[in-house]
Amino acid sequence: MSSLYLYLITTTDNRILITNQEITMRQESDLLSEICDFLYPRSSYYGQFKPEYLVFNANLQEFAQRVNYICNLQTGGKISPQEAYKQIHSLWKQLKQAKKQLEIE
């Protein structure tokens, strides 16, 4: 992390206050946001616009991302094939239930 030196700036009525801590927190927040975007990528939705379709698309992308992680864990020998199947089957049930609740045909 690069060093950033700032002076404390205040107005006569003490409304503006900028410190190193504030800038560092912003940088960390941006970094966390970038990490999140990398680990949990999302694609834009171009289908028919209905709120339930958007929600289902978000659920579907989450399902796909989790299945990808499970596959990678199994491929890397971190979990057994049986455990991978069990977890994916559970995720599939959750996706089916979400589809049913959204009343999508």
Biopython code that builds the backbone (N, CA, C, O; Angstrom):
import numpy as np
from Bio.PDB.StructureBuilder import StructureBuilder

atoms = [
    (1, "MET", "N", (0.850, -1.174, 0.000)),
    (1, "MET", "CA", (0.000, 0.000, 0.000)),
    (1, "MET", "C", (0.890, 1.230, 0.000)),
    (1, "MET", "O", (1.839, 1.314, 0.780)),
    (2, "SER", "N", (0.592, 2.171, -0.861)),
    (2, "SER", "CA", (1.406, 3.381, -0.942)),
    (2, "SER", "C", (1.049, 4.337, 0.187)),
    (2, "SER", "O", (-0.089, 4.379, 0.657)),
    (3, "SER", "N", (2.042, 5.097, 0.606)),
    (3, "SER", "CA", (1.808, 6.079, 1.664)),
    (3, "SER", "C", (1.179, 7.325, 1.071)),
    (3, "SER", "O", (1.515, 7.741, -0.038)),
    (4, "LEU", "N", (0.277, 7.904, 1.810)),
    (4, "LEU", "CA", (-0.397, 9.115, 1.375)),
    (4, "LEU", "C", (-0.392, 10.088, 2.535)),
    (4, "LEU", "O", (-0.910, 9.789, 3.611)),
    (5, "TYR", "N", (0.201, 11.267, 2.309)),
    (5, "TYR", "CA", (0.282, 12.268, 3.364)),
    (5, "TYR", "C", (-0.708, 13.372, 3.077)),
    (5, "TYR", "O", (-0.692, 13.970, 2.001)),
    (6, "LEU", "N", (-1.559, 13.639, 4.028)),
    (6, "LEU", "CA", (-2.547, 14.710, 3.904)),
    (6, "LEU", "C", (-2.497, 15.589, 5.136)),
    (6, "LEU", "O", (-2.136, 15.147, 6.226)),
    (7, "TYR", "N", (-2.863, 16.829, 4.941)),
    (7, "TYR", "CA", (-2.984, 17.743, 6.068)),
    (7, "TYR", "C", (-4.425, 17.740, 6.545)),
    (7, "TYR", "O", (-5.354, 17.465, 5.785)),
    (8, "LEU", "N", (-4.580, 18.042, 7.782)),
    (8, "LEU", "CA", (-5.913, 18.189, 8.345)),
    (8, "LEU", "C", (-6.483, 19.511, 7.863)),
    (8, "LEU", "O", (-5.859, 20.556, 8.046)),
    (9, "ILE", "N", (-7.644, 19.480, 7.258)),
    (9, "ILE", "CA", (-8.268, 20.687, 6.718)),
    (9, "ILE", "C", (-9.603, 20.892, 7.417)),
    (9, "ILE", "O", (-10.451, 20.000, 7.439)),
    (10, "THR", "N", (-9.778, 22.068, 7.983)),
    (10, "THR", "CA", (-11.057, 22.383, 8.618)),
    (10, "THR", "C", (-11.489, 23.782, 8.224)),
    (10, "THR", "O", (-10.664, 24.647, 7.932)),
    (11, "THR", "N", (-12.788, 23.985, 8.223)),
    (11, "THR", "CA", (-13.314, 25.327, 7.996)),
    (11, "THR", "C", (-13.460, 26.008, 9.345)),
    (11, "THR", "O", (-13.237, 25.394, 10.389)),
    (12, "THR", "N", (-13.832, 27.267, 9.319)),
    (12, "THR", "CA", (-13.982, 27.990, 10.583)),
    (12, "THR", "C", (-15.081, 27.393, 11.448)),
    (12, "THR", "O", (-15.033, 27.491, 12.674)),
    (13, "ASP", "N", (-16.080, 26.767, 10.808)),
    (13, "ASP", "CA", (-17.144, 26.147, 11.610)),
    (13, "ASP", "C", (-16.947, 24.631, 11.753)),
    (13, "ASP", "O", (-17.864, 23.918, 12.163)),
    (14, "ASN", "N", (-15.753, 24.147, 11.413)),
    (14, "ASN", "CA", (-15.375, 22.739, 11.596)),
    (14, "ASN", "C", (-16.267, 21.750, 10.846)),
    (14, "ASN", "O", (-16.498, 20.644, 11.334)),
    (15, "ARG", "N", (-16.767, 22.123, 9.680)),
    (15, "ARG", "CA", (-17.619, 21.212, 8.923)),
    (15, "ARG", "C", (-16.826, 20.254, 8.039)),
    (15, "ARG", "O", (-17.301, 19.150, 7.773)),
    (16, "ILE", "N", (-15.669, 20.623, 7.590)),
    (16, "ILE", "CA", (-14.885, 19.759, 6.707)),
    (16, "ILE", "C", (-13.710, 19.203, 7.493)),
    (16, "ILE", "O", (-12.973, 19.942, 8.146)),
    (17, "LEU", "N", (-13.550, 17.891, 7.420)),
    (17, "LEU", "CA", (-12.458, 17.246, 8.135)),
    (17, "LEU", "C", (-11.930, 16.114, 7.265)),
    (17, "LEU", "O", (-12.646, 15.147, 7.008)),
    (18, "ILE", "N", (-10.706, 16.220, 6.815)),
    (18, "ILE", "CA", (-10.087, 15.186, 5.994)),
    (18, "ILE", "C", (-8.842, 14.710, 6.720)),
    (18, "ILE", "O", (-7.990, 15.509, 7.107)),
    (19, "THR", "N", (-8.747, 13.415, 6.898)),
    (19, "THR", "CA", (-7.585, 12.851, 7.573)),
    (19, "THR", "C", (-7.047, 11.685, 6.764)),
    (19, "THR", "O", (-7.702, 11.202, 5.840)),
    (20, "ASN", "N", (-5.858, 11.238, 7.114)),
    (20, "ASN", "CA", (-5.294, 10.044, 6.486)),
    (20, "ASN", "C", (-6.214, 8.849, 6.667)),
    (20, "ASN", "O", (-6.381, 8.048, 5.747)),
    (21, "GLN", "N", (-6.806, 8.722, 7.831)),
    (21, "GLN", "CA", (-7.656, 7.579, 8.129)),
    (21, "GLN", "C", (-8.826, 7.504, 7.153)),
    (21, "GLN", "O", (-9.164, 6.421, 6.674)),
    (22, "GLU", "N", (-9.435, 8.627, 6.860)),
    (22, "GLU", "CA", (-10.569, 8.641, 5.939)),
    (22, "GLU", "C", (-10.141, 8.177, 4.551)),
    (22, "GLU", "O", (-10.834, 7.377, 3.922)),
    (23, "ILE", "N", (-9.010, 8.670, 4.073)),
    (23, "ILE", "CA", (-8.519, 8.293, 2.753)),
    (23, "ILE", "C", (-8.145, 6.814, 2.731)),
    (23, "ILE", "O", (-8.461, 6.119, 1.766)),
    (24, "THR", "N", (-7.485, 6.324, 3.765)),
    (24, "THR", "CA", (-7.114, 4.921, 3.833)),
    (24, "THR", "C", (-8.345, 4.037, 3.814)),
    (24, "THR", "O", (-8.357, 3.012, 3.132)),
    (25, "MET", "N", (-9.375, 4.412, 4.548)),
    (25, "MET", "CA", (-10.605, 3.628, 4.558)),
    (25, "MET", "C", (-11.229, 3.593, 3.168)),
    (25, "MET", "O", (-11.732, 2.552, 2.746)),
    (26, "ARG", "N", (-11.204, 4.700, 2.460)),
    (26, "ARG", "CA", (-11.747, 4.719, 1.100)),
    (26, "ARG", "C", (-10.947, 3.788, 0.197)),
    (26, "ARG", "O", (-11.523, 3.051, -0.603)),
    (27, "GLN", "N", (-9.616, 3.817, 0.324)),
    (27, "GLN", "CA", (-8.780, 2.955, -0.501)),
    (27, "GLN", "C", (-9.059, 1.491, -0.195)),
    (27, "GLN", "O", (-9.150, 0.678, -1.115)),
    (28, "GLU", "N", (-9.196, 1.140, 1.077)),
    (28, "GLU", "CA", (-9.486, -0.235, 1.456)),
    (28, "GLU", "C", (-10.851, -0.649, 0.943)),
    (28, "GLU", "O", (-11.026, -1.778, 0.482)),
    (29, "SER", "N", (-11.815, 0.245, 1.016)),
    (29, "SER", "CA", (-13.154, -0.044, 0.521)),
    (29, "SER", "C", (-13.132, -0.292, -0.980)),
    (29, "SER", "O", (-13.790, -1.211, -1.467)),
    (30, "ASP", "N", (-12.376, 0.525, -1.721)),
    (30, "ASP", "CA", (-12.246, 0.327, -3.162)),
    (30, "ASP", "C", (-11.581, -1.010, -3.461)),
    (30, "ASP", "O", (-11.989, -1.715, -4.385)),
    (31, "LEU", "N", (-10.562, -1.361, -2.688)),
    (31, "LEU", "CA", (-9.870, -2.627, -2.881)),
    (31, "LEU", "C", (-10.820, -3.792, -2.627)),
    (31, "LEU", "O", (-10.858, -4.743, -3.406)),
    (32, "LEU", "N", (-11.585, -3.722, -1.543)),
    (32, "LEU", "CA", (-12.543, -4.785, -1.245)),
    (32, "LEU", "C", (-13.586, -4.899, -2.340)),
    (32, "LEU", "O", (-13.995, -6.003, -2.702)),
    (33, "SER", "N", (-14.014, -3.774, -2.864)),
    (33, "SER", "CA", (-14.984, -3.778, -3.955)),
    (33, "SER", "C", (-14.404, -4.452, -5.194)),
    (33, "SER", "O", (-15.085, -5.234, -5.857)),
    (34, "GLU", "N", (-13.152, -4.148, -5.503)),
    (34, "GLU", "CA", (-12.501, -4.764, -6.659)),
    (34, "GLU", "C", (-12.325, -6.267, -6.454)),
    (34, "GLU", "O", (-12.522, -7.047, -7.386)),
    (35, "ILE", "N", (-11.959, -6.671, -5.250)),
    (35, "ILE", "CA", (-11.807, -8.097, -4.953)),
    (35, "ILE", "C", (-13.148, -8.799, -5.094)),
    (35, "ILE", "O", (-13.235, -9.885, -5.667)),
    (36, "CYS", "N", (-14.188, -8.172, -4.569)),
    (36, "CYS", "CA", (-15.539, -8.735, -4.662)),
    (36, "CYS", "C", (-15.960, -8.885, -6.123)),
    (36, "CYS", "O", (-16.512, -9.913, -6.513)),
    (37, "ASP", "N", (-15.698, -7.864, -6.920)),
    (37, "ASP", "CA", (-16.043, -7.921, -8.341)),
    (37, "ASP", "C", (-15.291, -9.050, -9.041)),
    (37, "ASP", "O", (-15.829, -9.702, -9.937)),
    (38, "PHE", "N", (-14.044, -9.278, -8.628)),
    (38, "PHE", "CA", (-13.245, -10.342, -9.229)),
    (38, "PHE", "C", (-13.753, -11.717, -8.804)),
    (38, "PHE", "O", (-13.893, -12.614, -9.636)),
    (39, "LEU", "N", (-14.029, -11.882, -7.513)),
    (39, "LEU", "CA", (-14.460, -13.181, -7.001)),
    (39, "LEU", "C", (-15.902, -13.510, -7.348)),
    (39, "LEU", "O", (-16.249, -14.680, -7.509)),
    (40, "TYR", "N", (-16.736, -12.502, -7.462)),
    (40, "TYR", "CA", (-18.157, -12.711, -7.734)),
    (40, "TYR", "C", (-18.588, -11.902, -8.954)),
    (40, "TYR", "O", (-19.350, -10.943, -8.828)),
    (41, "PRO", "N", (-18.102, -12.286, -10.137)),
    (41, "PRO", "CA", (-18.455, -11.504, -11.325)),
    (41, "PRO", "C", (-19.939, -11.618, -11.640)),
    (41, "PRO", "O", (-20.562, -12.650, -11.389)),
    (42, "ARG", "N", (-20.484, -10.571, -12.180)),
    (42, "ARG", "CA", (-21.888, -10.541, -12.575)),
    (42, "ARG", "C", (-21.971, -10.066, -14.009)),
    (42, "ARG", "O", (-21.266, -9.139, -14.410)),
    (43, "SER", "N", (-22.828, -10.700, -14.773)),
    (43, "SER", "CA", (-23.065, -10.277, -16.146)),
    (43, "SER", "C", (-24.344, -9.464, -16.199)),
    (43, "SER", "O", (-25.254, -9.663, -15.394)),
    (44, "SER", "N", (-24.405, -8.557, -17.142)),
    (44, "SER", "CA", (-25.612, -7.751, -17.321)),
    (44, "SER", "C", (-26.729, -8.623, -17.878)),
    (44, "SER", "O", (-26.478, -9.584, -18.604)),
    (45, "TYR", "N", (-27.950, -8.281, -17.532)),
    (45, "TYR", "CA", (-29.121, -9.019, -17.999)),
    (45, "TYR", "C", (-29.712, -8.304, -19.199)),
    (45, "TYR", "O", (-30.014, -7.113, -19.128)),
    (46, "TYR", "N", (-29.881, -9.023, -20.302)),
    (46, "TYR", "CA", (-30.413, -8.433, -21.526)),
    (46, "TYR", "C", (-31.748, -9.051, -21.939)),
    (46, "TYR", "O", (-32.265, -8.740, -23.012)),
    (47, "GLY", "N", (-32.302, -9.911, -21.111)),
    (47, "GLY", "CA", (-33.553, -10.578, -21.453)),
    (47, "GLY", "C", (-34.762, -9.675, -21.265)),
    (47, "GLY", "O", (-34.647, -8.472, -21.034)),
    (48, "GLN", "N", (-35.920, -10.305, -21.374)),
    (48, "GLN", "CA", (-37.178, -9.584, -21.200)),
    (48, "GLN", "C", (-37.228, -8.993, -19.792)),
    (48, "GLN", "O", (-36.929, -9.669, -18.808)),
    (49, "PHE", "N", (-37.612, -7.713, -19.717)),
    (49, "PHE", "CA", (-37.593, -7.041, -18.420)),
    (49, "PHE", "C", (-38.857, -7.335, -17.626)),
    (49, "PHE", "O", (-39.947, -6.858, -17.942)),
    (50, "LYS", "N", (-38.673, -8.127, -16.597)),
    (50, "LYS", "CA", (-39.695, -8.374, -15.582)),
    (50, "LYS", "C", (-38.926, -8.514, -14.276)),
    (50, "LYS", "O", (-37.865, -9.138, -14.251)),
    (51, "PRO", "N", (-39.439, -7.951, -13.202)),
    (51, "PRO", "CA", (-38.707, -8.042, -11.928)),
    (51, "PRO", "C", (-38.362, -9.477, -11.533)),
    (51, "PRO", "O", (-37.260, -9.746, -11.055)),
    (52, "GLU", "N", (-39.307, -10.395, -11.733)),
    (52, "GLU", "CA", (-39.036, -11.782, -11.341)),
    (52, "GLU", "C", (-37.939, -12.406, -12.206)),
    (52, "GLU", "O", (-37.203, -13.273, -11.734)),
    (53, "TYR", "N", (-37.821, -11.977, -13.465)),
    (53, "TYR", "CA", (-36.757, -12.481, -14.325)),
    (53, "TYR", "C", (-35.398, -11.964, -13.860)),
    (53, "TYR", "O", (-34.407, -12.694, -13.889)),
    (54, "LEU", "N", (-35.357, -10.712, -13.434)),
    (54, "LEU", "CA", (-34.101, -10.147, -12.930)),
    (54, "LEU", "C", (-33.647, -10.868, -11.665)),
    (54, "LEU", "O", (-32.466, -11.175, -11.502)),
    (55, "VAL", "N", (-34.595, -11.132, -10.777)),
    (55, "VAL", "CA", (-34.264, -11.836, -9.532)),
    (55, "VAL", "C", (-33.784, -13.246, -9.842)),
    (55, "VAL", "O", (-32.792, -13.711, -9.281)),
    (56, "PHE", "N", (-34.501, -13.929, -10.748)),
    (56, "PHE", "CA", (-34.086, -15.285, -11.099)),
    (56, "PHE", "C", (-32.704, -15.286, -11.743)),
    (56, "PHE", "O", (-31.892, -16.169, -11.468)),
    (57, "ASN", "N", (-32.432, -14.303, -12.597)),
    (57, "ASN", "CA", (-31.122, -14.211, -13.227)),
    (57, "ASN", "C", (-30.022, -14.046, -12.186)),
    (57, "ASN", "O", (-28.965, -14.667, -12.294)),
    (58, "ALA", "N", (-30.268, -13.214, -11.183)),
    (58, "ALA", "CA", (-29.283, -13.043, -10.102)),
    (58, "ALA", "C", (-29.078, -14.365, -9.363)),
    (58, "ALA", "O", (-27.947, -14.732, -9.045)),
    (59, "ASN", "N", (-30.180, -15.081, -9.090)),
    (59, "ASN", "CA", (-30.080, -16.383, -8.430)),
    (59, "ASN", "C", (-29.319, -17.381, -9.299)),
    (59, "ASN", "O", (-28.504, -18.155, -8.797)),
    (60, "LEU", "N", (-29.587, -17.359, -10.596)),
    (60, "LEU", "CA", (-28.925, -18.272, -11.522)),
    (60, "LEU", "C", (-27.423, -17.994, -11.594)),
    (60, "LEU", "O", (-26.619, -18.926, -11.625)),
    (61, "GLN", "N", (-27.049, -16.730, -11.621)),
    (61, "GLN", "CA", (-25.622, -16.386, -11.644)),
    (61, "GLN", "C", (-24.935, -16.815, -10.348)),
    (61, "GLN", "O", (-23.801, -17.293, -10.369)),
    (62, "GLU", "N", (-25.623, -16.643, -9.230)),
    (62, "GLU", "CA", (-25.074, -17.080, -7.939)),
    (62, "GLU", "C", (-24.901, -18.600, -7.931)),
    (62, "GLU", "O", (-23.881, -19.111, -7.469)),
    (63, "PHE", "N", (-25.901, -19.315, -8.444)),
    (63, "PHE", "CA", (-25.831, -20.775, -8.545)),
    (63, "PHE", "C", (-24.609, -21.191, -9.371)),
    (63, "PHE", "O", (-23.828, -22.046, -8.953)),
    (64, "ALA", "N", (-24.457, -20.579, -10.539)),
    (64, "ALA", "CA", (-23.347, -20.923, -11.430)),
    (64, "ALA", "C", (-21.997, -20.649, -10.767)),
    (64, "ALA", "O", (-21.066, -21.445, -10.892)),
    (65, "GLN", "N", (-21.897, -19.535, -10.070)),
    (65, "GLN", "CA", (-20.645, -19.185, -9.400)),
    (65, "GLN", "C", (-20.309, -20.196, -8.306)),
    (65, "GLN", "O", (-19.161, -20.621, -8.175)),
    (66, "ARG", "N", (-21.308, -20.574, -7.529)),
    (66, "ARG", "CA", (-21.063, -21.542, -6.451)),
    (66, "ARG", "C", (-20.711, -22.922, -6.998)),
    (66, "ARG", "O", (-19.832, -23.601, -6.466)),
    (67, "VAL", "N", (-21.405, -23.339, -8.073)),
    (67, "VAL", "CA", (-21.079, -24.622, -8.696)),
    (67, "VAL", "C", (-19.636, -24.596, -9.195)),
    (67, "VAL", "O", (-18.911, -25.580, -9.053)),
    (68, "ASN", "N", (-19.227, -23.491, -9.768)),
    (68, "ASN", "CA", (-17.849, -23.355, -10.239)),
    (68, "ASN", "C", (-16.857, -23.526, -9.082)),
    (68, "ASN", "O", (-15.857, -24.230, -9.225)),
    (69, "TYR", "N", (-17.128, -22.892, -7.949)),
    (69, "TYR", "CA", (-16.241, -23.041, -6.787)),
    (69, "TYR", "C", (-16.197, -24.488, -6.309)),
    (69, "TYR", "O", (-15.127, -25.016, -6.005)),
    (70, "ILE", "N", (-17.358, -25.121, -6.244)),
    (70, "ILE", "CA", (-17.416, -26.516, -5.786)),
    (70, "ILE", "C", (-16.623, -27.414, -6.735)),
    (70, "ILE", "O", (-15.869, -28.279, -6.290)),
    (71, "CYS", "N", (-16.793, -27.209, -8.036)),
    (71, "CYS", "CA", (-16.039, -27.997, -9.025)),
    (71, "CYS", "C", (-14.536, -27.809, -8.841)),
    (71, "CYS", "O", (-13.770, -28.770, -8.907)),
    (72, "ASN", "N", (-14.126, -26.578, -8.614)),
    (72, "ASN", "CA", (-12.698, -26.311, -8.417)),
    (72, "ASN", "C", (-12.177, -26.947, -7.136)),
    (72, "ASN", "O", (-11.058, -27.459, -7.111)),
    (73, "LEU", "N", (-12.972, -26.921, -6.074)),
    (73, "LEU", "CA", (-12.559, -27.574, -4.829)),
    (73, "LEU", "C", (-12.418, -29.080, -5.024)),
    (73, "LEU", "O", (-11.473, -29.689, -4.523)),
    (74, "GLN", "N", (-13.353, -29.675, -5.747)),
    (74, "GLN", "CA", (-13.297, -31.112, -5.991)),
    (74, "GLN", "C", (-12.113, -31.450, -6.897)),
    (74, "GLN", "O", (-11.409, -32.431, -6.658)),
    (75, "THR", "N", (-11.896, -30.649, -7.925)),
    (75, "THR", "CA", (-10.771, -30.872, -8.836)),
    (75, "THR", "C", (-9.441, -30.763, -8.094)),
    (75, "THR", "O", (-8.503, -31.508, -8.378)),
    (76, "GLY", "N", (-9.367, -29.839, -7.151)),
    (76, "GLY", "CA", (-8.149, -29.648, -6.365)),
    (76, "GLY", "C", (-7.992, -30.629, -5.223)),
    (76, "GLY", "O", (-7.013, -30.559, -4.479)),
    (77, "GLY", "N", (-8.939, -31.542, -5.070)),
    (77, "GLY", "CA", (-8.845, -32.556, -4.030)),
    (77, "GLY", "C", (-9.223, -32.073, -2.642)),
    (77, "GLY", "O", (-8.950, -32.757, -1.656)),
    (78, "LYS", "N", (-9.844, -30.911, -2.548)),
    (78, "LYS", "CA", (-10.211, -30.364, -1.239)),
    (78, "LYS", "C", (-11.511, -30.971, -0.711)),
    (78, "LYS", "O", (-11.720, -31.033, 0.501)),
    (79, "ILE", "N", (-12.381, -31.417, -1.613)),
    (79, "ILE", "CA", (-13.605, -32.110, -1.199)),
    (79, "ILE", "C", (-13.778, -33.340, -2.085)),
    (79, "ILE", "O", (-13.254, -33.396, -3.197)),
    (80, "SER", "N", (-14.512, -34.317, -1.582)),
    (80, "SER", "CA", (-14.724, -35.562, -2.329)),
    (80, "SER", "C", (-15.779, -35.356, -3.415)),
    (80, "SER", "O", (-16.555, -34.401, -3.357)),
    (81, "PRO", "N", (-15.808, -36.255, -4.409)),
    (81, "PRO", "CA", (-16.856, -36.169, -5.426)),
    (81, "PRO", "C", (-18.258, -36.268, -4.820)),
    (81, "PRO", "O", (-19.188, -35.602, -5.274)),
    (82, "GLN", "N", (-18.395, -37.102, -3.795)),
    (82, "GLN", "CA", (-19.698, -37.250, -3.145)),
    (82, "GLN", "C", (-20.128, -35.943, -2.472)),
    (82, "GLN", "O", (-21.292, -35.550, -2.554)),
    (83, "GLU", "N", (-19.188, -35.280, -1.811)),
    (83, "GLU", "CA", (-19.493, -34.007, -1.154)),
    (83, "GLU", "C", (-19.821, -32.938, -2.195)),
    (83, "GLU", "O", (-20.726, -32.129, -1.993)),
    (84, "ALA", "N", (-19.091, -32.936, -3.298)),
    (84, "ALA", "CA", (-19.370, -31.976, -4.371)),
    (84, "ALA", "C", (-20.776, -32.197, -4.916)),
    (84, "ALA", "O", (-21.535, -31.245, -5.100)),
    (85, "TYR", "N", (-21.118, -33.460, -5.172)),
    (85, "TYR", "CA", (-22.455, -33.771, -5.683)),
    (85, "TYR", "C", (-23.527, -33.321, -4.694)),
    (85, "TYR", "O", (-24.533, -32.727, -5.082)),
    (86, "LYS", "N", (-23.304, -33.608, -3.428)),
    (86, "LYS", "CA", (-24.271, -33.251, -2.385)),
    (86, "LYS", "C", (-24.488, -31.739, -2.335)),
    (86, "LYS", "O", (-25.624, -31.274, -2.248)),
    (87, "GLN", "N", (-23.411, -30.985, -2.391)),
    (87, "GLN", "CA", (-23.524, -29.525, -2.332)),
    (87, "GLN", "C", (-24.206, -28.961, -3.574)),
    (87, "GLN", "O", (-25.043, -28.064, -3.474)),
    (88, "ILE", "N", (-23.847, -29.487, -4.747)),
    (88, "ILE", "CA", (-24.467, -29.003, -5.986)),
    (88, "ILE", "C", (-25.943, -29.373, -6.019)),
    (88, "ILE", "O", (-26.777, -28.575, -6.448)),
    (89, "HIS", "N", (-26.266, -30.571, -5.570)),
    (89, "HIS", "CA", (-27.669, -30.994, -5.515)),
    (89, "HIS", "C", (-28.474, -30.078, -4.594)),
    (89, "HIS", "O", (-29.607, -29.715, -4.912)),
    (90, "SER", "N", (-27.897, -29.709, -3.469)),
    (90, "SER", "CA", (-28.561, -28.789, -2.536)),
    (90, "SER", "C", (-28.772, -27.416, -3.180)),
    (90, "SER", "O", (-29.841, -26.820, -3.045)),
    (91, "LEU", "N", (-27.762, -26.925, -3.870)),
    (91, "LEU", "CA", (-27.893, -25.638, -4.563)),
    (91, "LEU", "C", (-28.977, -25.704, -5.639)),
    (91, "LEU", "O", (-29.737, -24.755, -5.826)),
    (92, "TRP", "N", (-29.038, -26.844, -6.345)),
    (92, "TRP", "CA", (-30.050, -27.017, -7.387)),
    (92, "TRP", "C", (-31.456, -26.960, -6.780)),
    (92, "TRP", "O", (-32.354, -26.328, -7.335)),
    (93, "LYS", "N", (-31.633, -27.622, -5.640)),
    (93, "LYS", "CA", (-32.941, -27.583, -4.962)),
    (93, "LYS", "C", (-33.310, -26.148, -4.583)),
    (93, "LYS", "O", (-34.462, -25.740, -4.729)),
    (94, "GLN", "N", (-32.336, -25.393, -4.099)),
    (94, "GLN", "CA", (-32.588, -23.998, -3.731)),
    (94, "GLN", "C", (-32.983, -23.171, -4.949)),
    (94, "GLN", "O", (-33.876, -22.328, -4.868)),
    (95, "LEU", "N", (-32.317, -23.412, -6.078)),
    (95, "LEU", "CA", (-32.640, -22.680, -7.304)),
    (95, "LEU", "C", (-34.041, -23.033, -7.792)),
    (95, "LEU", "O", (-34.795, -22.154, -8.210)),
    (96, "LYS", "N", (-34.389, -24.317, -7.739)),
    (96, "LYS", "CA", (-35.741, -24.735, -8.143)),
    (96, "LYS", "C", (-36.797, -24.100, -7.249)),
    (96, "LYS", "O", (-37.842, -23.661, -7.730)),
    (97, "GLN", "N", (-36.527, -24.050, -5.953)),
    (97, "GLN", "CA", (-37.470, -23.448, -5.009)),
    (97, "GLN", "C", (-37.628, -21.956, -5.285)),
    (97, "GLN", "O", (-38.739, -21.428, -5.238)),
    (98, "ALA", "N", (-36.528, -21.283, -5.570)),
    (98, "ALA", "CA", (-36.587, -19.851, -5.881)),
    (98, "ALA", "C", (-37.410, -19.614, -7.143)),
    (98, "ALA", "O", (-38.201, -18.673, -7.204)),
    (99, "LYS", "N", (-37.225, -20.465, -8.149)),
    (99, "LYS", "CA", (-37.993, -20.349, -9.397)),
    (99, "LYS", "C", (-39.476, -20.543, -9.117)),
    (99, "LYS", "O", (-40.319, -19.820, -9.649)),
    (100, "LYS", "N", (-39.780, -21.509, -8.292)),
    (100, "LYS", "CA", (-41.179, -21.784, -7.950)),
    (100, "LYS", "C", (-41.794, -20.599, -7.206)),
    (100, "LYS", "O", (-42.927, -20.210, -7.489)),
    (101, "GLN", "N", (-41.063, -20.031, -6.267)),
    (101, "GLN", "CA", (-41.568, -18.890, -5.502)),
    (101, "GLN", "C", (-41.771, -17.662, -6.377)),
    (101, "GLN", "O", (-42.675, -16.864, -6.129)),
    (102, "LEU", "N", (-40.936, -17.508, -7.396)),
    (102, "LEU", "CA", (-41.069, -16.370, -8.305)),
    (102, "LEU", "C", (-42.171, -16.591, -9.340)),
    (102, "LEU", "O", (-42.511, -15.689, -10.104)),
    (103, "GLU", "N", (-42.723, -17.808, -9.352)),
    (103, "GLU", "CA", (-43.799, -18.182, -10.274)),
    (103, "GLU", "C", (-43.391, -17.981, -11.729)),
    (103, "GLU", "O", (-44.131, -17.411, -12.531)),
    (104, "ILE", "N", (-42.202, -18.462, -12.043)),
    (104, "ILE", "CA", (-41.699, -18.420, -13.417)),
    (104, "ILE", "C", (-42.028, -19.757, -14.062)),
    (104, "ILE", "O", (-41.824, -20.813, -13.462)),
    (105, "GLU", "N", (-42.534, -19.707, -15.280)),
    (105, "GLU", "CA", (-42.945, -20.933, -15.988)),
    (105, "GLU", "C", (-41.773, -21.738, -16.465)),
    (105, "GLU", "O", (-41.954, -22.792, -17.075)),
]
sb = StructureBuilder()
sb.init_structure("model")
sb.init_model(0)
sb.init_chain("A")
sb.init_seg("    ")
for serial, (resi, resn, name, xyz) in enumerate(atoms, 1):
    if name == "N":
        sb.init_residue(resn, " ", resi, " ")
    sb.init_atom(name, np.array(xyz, "f"), 0.0, 1.0, " ", f" {name:<3s}", serial, name[0])
structure = sb.get_structure()
